[in-house]
Amino acid sequence: MKTTTICFANNKGGSGKSTTTCNVGYELSKMGYRVLLIDGDMQMNLSLSLFSEDEVLESAQSGNNIYTAVTQQKDIADYITPTKYENLDMVLSSSLMSNIEFELFSKWQRELILKNCLKNVKNSGKYDFILMDAPPTLGGWVMNMLCSADYLIIPVEASPWGLFGLANMFEFFSTVKQINPDLSLLGVAVTKVDSRKNYFKQTIETLQNTDGVHLFENYIRTDSSIEWAQDASLPVAVYKPSARSAKEYKALTEEVVSLVNR
C-alpha cells in the first residue's frame, strides 16, 4: 500500500479539525495501519491531543517540530516523535508557526516546501497514512499542506455559522488543484451535531445539494467525552471506549478507508 496523505482543513475555526485528525488517526492505527500525524497549527491542539502540555512545550523549545523542519527545509523524518500508541507517530507543532507565512514568503517554490520535506518519508513506505491538521486560514502554509496531500477532508460544524466561508474553502481547493492536480476532495465530515436542532438538518440538506461534494454518512455528535478526552490528552476511544463519539469516529474512519481504497 502506498502512503496516502490526507489534509483536514477548513478556514473556519472550531470545526473539529484537530479532534477529527487525532481520533481518525488513532482508529486507523488500531486497524493496523501505520500512521503519521502532522500538527500544522500554531494552536498545537493536535499535539496536545496526544501529549502533555510539558511534552509539547519541550518539543517546541528543542526545535523538534514542524516549524523547524519546514523553515530549514529538512527531511521530516528527523522530526518525528513516537506516541504511546502502536503504529501512531507525530510531528508536533510550535507556537512559532504564527510566523510561518512570513518565513515562507521569500522562499523559492514556497508552495512545495512541505512536499519536499515529506518526500523521503512518503517514498520509504514507512507509513500507510499521513494525516495533517491545518490551521483555520487560507494562506501559503495551508497551500503547502494541500500541495503535499492526496486528499482533503473538510470538517464542518453543524451550527448556524458552520457553513460560513465554505465557498471560500472550495474556491481555494480549486486553486490548489492547478498546482497539485492529484488532490481530491474526499468529503465533508459533519461534527458537533445536535440532531434535535433544526440547523443540523439545514446543514445536511445544504451539503447534500452541493454539486461535486461527498458528504460522509457518519457524523460526530456532541459528546462531553470528547472534551474530557482532550483534557486528558487521550483519543476518545482510550478515554472512554463505550462513548458514543468513540463509536462514531470508528465508523467515520472505516468510511474514510473504504473511500481511499475504492
C-alpha positions in Angstrom: 0.0 0.0 0.0 1.4 3.4 -1.0 1.4 6.2 1.6 -1.9 8.1 1.5 -1.8 11.7 2.7 -4.9 13.4 3.9 -5.2 17.0 5.0 -8.0 18.1 7.4 -8.7 21.8 6.6 -11.4 24.4 7.0 -10.8 28.2 7.1 -13.4 28.4 9.9 -12.1 27.8 13.4 -13.9 25.5 15.8 -14.9 23.0 13.1 -13.3 20.0 14.8 -10.2 19.6 12.6 -7.8 18.7 15.3 -10.2 16.4 17.1 -11.1 14.6 13.9 -7.5 14.2 12.8 -6.5 12.8 16.2 -9.3 10.3 16.5 -9.3 9.2 12.9 -5.5 8.7 13.2 -5.9 6.7 16.3 -8.6 4.5 14.8 -6.5 3.9 11.7 -3.6 2.8 14.0 -6.0 0.4 15.8 -6.9 -1.1 12.4 -3.2 -1.9 11.9 -2.3 0.9 9.6 0.9 2.8 10.3 0.0 6.5 10.8 2.0 9.7 10.9 0.1 12.8 12.3 1.4 16.3 11.4 0.3 19.3 13.5 0.4 22.3 11.3 -1.4 24.7 13.5 0.2 27.2 15.9 -2.5 26.4 18.5 -0.9 23.0 18.8 -4.3 21.3 19.6 -3.4 18.1 17.8 -0.1 17.9 19.7 -2.0 18.4 23.0 -4.4 15.7 22.0 -1.8 13.0 22.5 1.0 14.7 24.5 1.0 16.6 27.8 1.5 20.3 27.8 5.0 19.9 29.2 5.9 17.5 26.5 4.6 19.8 23.8 6.4 22.8 25.2 9.6 20.8 25.4 9.3 19.8 21.8 8.7 23.5 20.8 11.7 24.7 22.7 14.0 21.9 21.4 13.2 22.6 17.8 11.9 19.1 17.3 8.8 20.3 15.5 7.2 21.1 12.1 8.3 24.8 12.2 12.0 23.9 12.3 11.6 21.2 9.6 9.8 23.5 7.2 11.8 26.7 7.8 15.1 24.9 7.5 13.7 22.7 4.7 14.8 19.5 6.3 13.7 15.8 6.0 10.6 15.5 8.1 11.8 12.0 9.3 14.2 13.7 11.7 11.3 15.5 13.5 9.0 12.5 14.2 8.1 11.7 17.8 6.5 8.4 18.6 3.3 8.5 20.6 2.4 5.9 23.4 0.3 4.0 20.8 1.5 1.4 18.4 1.6 2.4 14.8 1.0 6.1 15.6 3.7 8.8 15.4 3.5 12.6 15.2 5.4 15.7 14.1 4.4 18.2 16.8 3.8 21.9 16.2 5.2 25.1 17.8 3.8 28.5 18.7 6.4 29.8 16.3 4.1 28.6 13.5 2.5 32.1 13.9 5.5 33.3 11.8 5.2 30.6 9.1 3.7 32.8 6.4 6.5 35.4 6.8 9.1 32.6 6.7 7.7 31.1 3.5 7.2 34.4 1.7 10.7 34.8 0.3 11.4 31.1 -0.4 11.8 29.7 -3.9 8.8 27.4 -4.9 7.4 28.1 -1.5 4.2 26.2 -2.1 6.2 22.9 -2.5 8.4 23.1 0.6 6.4 20.8 2.8 6.0 18.3 -0.1 9.8 18.2 -0.4 10.2 17.8 3.3 7.8 14.8 3.2 9.3 13.2 0.1 11.6 10.7 1.7 9.1 9.6 4.3 6.4 9.0 1.7 8.8 7.2 -0.6 10.1 5.0 2.2 6.6 3.4 2.6 7.1 3.5 6.4 3.5 4.9 6.9 0.3 3.9 5.3 -1.4 7.2 6.1 -0.1 10.7 6.8 -2.8 12.9 8.4 -2.3 16.7 8.6 -4.1 19.2 10.7 -4.3 22.6 9.0 -4.8 26.0 10.7 -8.0 27.9 10.0 -6.6 30.1 7.3 -6.2 30.1 3.5 -2.7 31.3 3.1 0.6 30.0 1.8 1.1 27.4 4.6 -2.3 25.7 4.0 -1.5 25.8 0.3 1.7 23.9 1.2 -0.2 21.3 3.1 -2.7 20.8 0.3 0.1 20.6 -2.3 1.5 17.7 -0.2 -1.8 15.9 0.1 -3.7 13.3 -1.9 -7.0 14.1 -0.3 -8.8 16.9 1.5 -11.3 16.3 4.2 -13.3 19.3 5.4 -14.8 19.0 8.9 -17.9 21.2 9.2 -19.6 22.2 12.5 -23.3 21.7 12.5 -24.1 25.2 13.7 -25.8 28.3 12.3 -22.3 29.6 11.3 -20.8 26.2 10.4 -21.1 26.7 6.7 -19.8 30.3 6.8 -16.9 30.6 4.4 -17.2 27.1 3.0 -17.5 28.6 -0.5 -14.0 30.2 0.0 -12.6 26.8 1.0 -14.0 25.2 -2.2 -12.5 28.0 -4.3 -9.1 27.6 -2.5 -9.3 23.9 -3.2 -9.8 24.6 -6.9 -6.8 27.0 -6.9 -4.5 24.4 -5.3 -5.6 21.7 -7.8 -3.9 23.8 -10.5 -0.6 23.2 -8.7 -1.5 19.7 -7.4 -3.8 18.1 -9.9 -3.8 14.8 -7.9 -5.5 16.4 -5.0 -9.1 15.2 -4.5 -11.8 16.2 -2.1 -12.6 13.1 -0.1 -15.6 14.6 1.6 -17.1 16.8 4.2 -17.4 15.4 7.7 -20.1 17.0 9.9 -19.1 17.5 13.6 -20.6 18.8 16.8 -24.0 17.5 15.8 -27.1 18.0 17.9 -29.7 16.2 15.8 -32.6 17.9 17.8 -31.7 21.3 16.3 -33.1 22.5 13.0 -29.8 23.9 11.8 -28.4 20.3 11.8 -31.0 19.4 9.2 -30.3 22.6 7.3 -26.5 21.9 7.3 -27.1 18.4 5.9 -29.5 19.5 3.3 -27.2 22.3 2.1 -24.3 19.9 1.8 -26.3 17.2 0.1 -27.3 19.8 -2.5 -23.8 21.0 -3.2 -22.5 19.6 -6.5 -19.4 17.5 -6.5 -19.2 17.2 -2.8 -19.3 13.9 -1.0 -20.9 14.1 2.4 -19.7 11.4 4.9 -22.6 9.3 6.0 -21.1 9.1 9.5 -21.2 12.3 11.5 -20.0 13.2 15.0 -22.5 14.2 17.6 -21.8 16.5 20.6 -20.4 14.4 23.4 -18.8 15.5 26.7 -16.4 12.6 26.5 -14.6 14.4 23.6 -13.8 17.4 25.8 -12.8 15.2 28.8 -10.6 13.1 26.4 -8.9 16.3 25.1 -8.3 17.5 28.7 -6.6 14.1 29.4 -4.6 14.2 26.1 -6.2 11.0 25.0 -8.1 9.7 22.0 -11.8 9.5 23.0 -11.7 5.7 22.4 -9.0 5.4 25.0 -10.6 7.8 27.5 -14.0 6.1 27.3 -14.3 3.2 24.8 -18.0 3.0 25.3 -18.6 6.6 24.4 -20.9 7.3 21.5 -18.3 9.6 19.9 -15.7 6.8 20.0 -18.0 4.5 18.0 -18.8 7.4 15.6 -15.1 8.1 15.0 -14.5 4.4 14.4 -17.4 4.4 11.8 -16.1 7.6 10.1 -12.6 6.1 9.9 -13.9 2.9 8.3 -15.8 5.1 5.8 -12.5 7.0 5.0 -10.7 3.8 4.4 -13.4 2.5 2.1 -13.3 5.7 0.0 -9.5 5.7 -0.2 -9.4 2.0 -1.3 -12.3 2.2 -3.8 
